[in-house]
């Protein structure tokens, strides 16, 4: 796999969940894999913040007028493939990812898979949003985004398990 250059700035702004060792490296690998599979043509930079449910609920209310807890929020800085650039490094500024580690832990337990897999998936999902993908209206766009998510997860060695698939 070709090497994409990305700087991932990660801040832990919560104290509810202990961050497992190796999680920061995993998220950096996920961000890099997204850029490689999407053939992103330049160096990039992204900021990831770990928050708790109360903080993400407040951010969701402020920015989306939704008074509820969610797992991850994406704040893209680009528009139609055009990004601002860091004047010091020249890297494209993709945007910010805000991830509720508390919600991710709850969802990992609900789906019966690891916290690593859940946080990696949420990061991949958010990175695709930063690159312009959307699933809100469903249909073909959502299907394409899902296919890209699964391709990236496979690339980082976190294949989908069947724990969250209902059998009839």
C-alpha positions as CSV (number, residue, x, y, z in Angstrom):
1,X,0.0,0.0,0.0
2,X,1.4,3.4,-1.0
3,X,2.1,5.8,1.9
4,X,-0.1,8.9,2.3
5,X,1.3,11.7,4.4
6,X,-1.1,12.8,7.1
7,X,-0.7,14.5,10.4
8,X,-3.3,13.4,12.9
9,X,-3.6,15.7,15.9
10,X,-5.4,13.8,18.7
11,X,-6.7,15.4,22.0
12,X,-8.3,13.6,24.8
13,X,-10.9,16.0,26.3
14,X,-12.7,13.5,28.5
15,X,-12.1,11.4,31.6
16,X,-15.0,9.0,31.4
17,X,-13.3,6.2,29.5
18,X,-9.6,5.2,29.7
19,X,-8.1,5.4,26.3
20,X,-6.6,2.0,25.5
21,X,-2.9,1.9,24.5
22,X,-2.4,1.7,20.8
23,X,-5.6,3.5,19.9
24,X,-3.9,6.7,18.7
25,X,-1.7,4.7,16.3
26,X,-4.8,2.7,15.1
27,X,-6.6,6.0,14.3
28,X,-3.6,7.3,12.5
29,X,-3.5,4.1,10.4
30,X,-7.2,4.5,9.6
31,X,-6.8,8.1,8.5
32,X,-3.9,7.2,6.3
33,X,-5.7,4.2,4.8
34,X,-8.7,6.5,3.9
35,X,-6.4,8.8,2.0
36,X,-4.6,6.0,0.2
37,X,-7.8,4.3,-0.9
38,X,-9.4,7.6,-1.9
39,X,-6.1,8.5,-3.8
40,X,-5.9,11.8,-2.0
41,X,-3.3,13.7,-3.9
42,X,-1.5,15.8,-1.3
43,X,-0.3,15.9,2.3
44,X,-3.2,16.4,4.8
45,X,-3.9,17.2,8.4
46,X,-6.9,16.4,10.6
47,X,-7.8,17.0,14.2
48,X,-9.5,14.4,16.4
49,X,-10.9,15.2,19.8
50,X,-12.1,12.5,22.2
51,X,-15.1,13.8,24.3
52,X,-17.8,12.3,26.6
53,X,-21.5,12.1,25.9
54,X,-22.4,15.4,27.6
55,X,-19.8,17.3,25.5
56,X,-20.9,15.7,22.2
57,X,-24.5,16.4,23.0
58,X,-23.7,20.0,23.6
59,X,-21.7,20.3,20.3
60,X,-24.5,18.5,18.4
61,X,-27.1,21.0,19.8
62,X,-24.9,24.0,19.0
63,X,-23.9,23.0,15.5
64,X,-26.8,20.8,14.2
65,X,-29.7,21.9,16.5
66,X,-30.1,18.3,17.7
67,X,-30.3,17.9,21.4
68,X,-29.1,14.3,21.6
69,X,-26.0,12.3,22.1
70,X,-24.3,11.0,19.0
71,X,-21.2,8.9,18.4
72,X,-19.1,11.1,16.1
73,X,-19.3,14.5,14.4
74,X,-17.4,15.7,11.4
75,X,-16.6,19.3,10.6
76,X,-15.1,19.5,7.1
77,X,-13.0,22.4,6.2
78,X,-13.0,21.6,2.5
79,X,-15.6,22.1,-0.2
80,X,-15.8,20.1,-3.4
81,X,-12.3,18.9,-3.0
82,X,-10.8,22.3,-2.3
83,X,-9.1,22.8,1.1
84,X,-7.4,25.5,3.1
85,X,-3.7,24.7,3.6
86,X,-1.5,24.9,6.6
87,X,0.8,27.9,5.8
88,X,3.7,26.3,7.6
89,X,3.5,22.8,6.1
90,X,1.4,23.2,3.0
91,X,-0.8,20.3,4.1
92,X,-4.5,20.3,3.2
93,X,-6.6,21.0,6.3
94,X,-9.4,18.4,6.1
95,X,-11.3,19.4,9.3
96,X,-12.2,18.2,12.7
97,X,-13.5,14.9,14.1
98,X,-15.2,14.9,17.5
99,X,-15.7,11.4,18.8
100,X,-17.6,10.4,22.0
101,X,-15.4,7.7,23.5
102,X,-18.2,7.1,26.0
103,X,-20.7,6.4,23.2
104,X,-18.2,4.4,21.2
105,X,-17.7,2.1,24.2
106,X,-21.5,1.7,24.6
107,X,-21.9,0.9,20.9
108,X,-19.0,-1.6,20.9
109,X,-20.7,-3.5,23.7
110,X,-24.1,-3.3,22.0
111,X,-22.7,-4.6,18.7
112,X,-20.5,-7.2,20.4
113,X,-17.2,-6.2,18.9
114,X,-14.1,-4.5,20.2
115,X,-13.7,-0.9,21.2
116,X,-10.8,-0.7,18.8
117,X,-13.1,-1.7,15.9
118,X,-15.8,0.7,16.9
119,X,-13.5,3.7,17.2
120,X,-11.7,2.8,14.0
121,X,-15.0,2.6,12.1
122,X,-16.2,5.9,13.5
123,X,-12.9,7.5,12.4
124,X,-13.1,6.1,8.9
125,X,-16.7,7.2,8.6
126,X,-15.8,10.7,9.7
127,X,-12.8,10.9,7.4
128,X,-15.0,10.1,4.5
129,X,-17.3,12.9,5.5
130,X,-14.3,15.2,5.6
131,X,-13.6,14.2,2.0
132,X,-17.1,15.0,0.9
133,X,-19.0,11.7,1.3
134,X,-22.6,11.8,2.6
135,X,-25.2,9.2,3.6
136,X,-27.9,11.4,5.0
137,X,-30.3,11.0,2.1
138,X,-29.6,7.3,1.8
139,X,-29.7,5.6,-1.6
140,X,-26.7,5.3,-3.8
141,X,-24.6,7.8,-1.9
142,X,-25.0,5.9,1.4
143,X,-24.3,2.6,-0.3
144,X,-21.1,4.0,-1.9
145,X,-19.9,5.5,1.4
146,X,-20.6,2.1,3.2
147,X,-18.5,0.2,0.5
148,X,-15.6,2.7,1.0
149,X,-15.9,2.3,4.8
150,X,-15.7,-1.5,4.6
151,X,-12.7,-1.3,2.1
152,X,-10.8,0.9,4.5
153,X,-11.6,-1.3,7.5
154,X,-10.4,-4.4,5.6
155,X,-7.2,-2.5,4.6
156,X,-6.4,-1.9,8.3
157,X,-7.2,-5.5,9.2
158,X,-10.6,-4.9,10.9
159,X,-13.0,-6.9,8.8
160,X,-16.7,-6.7,9.5
161,X,-17.8,-9.4,11.9
162,X,-21.3,-10.7,12.0
163,X,-22.1,-9.7,15.6
164,X,-24.3,-6.8,14.5
165,X,-26.1,-8.7,11.7
166,X,-29.5,-10.1,12.6
167,X,-30.2,-13.6,11.4
168,X,-33.7,-14.4,10.3
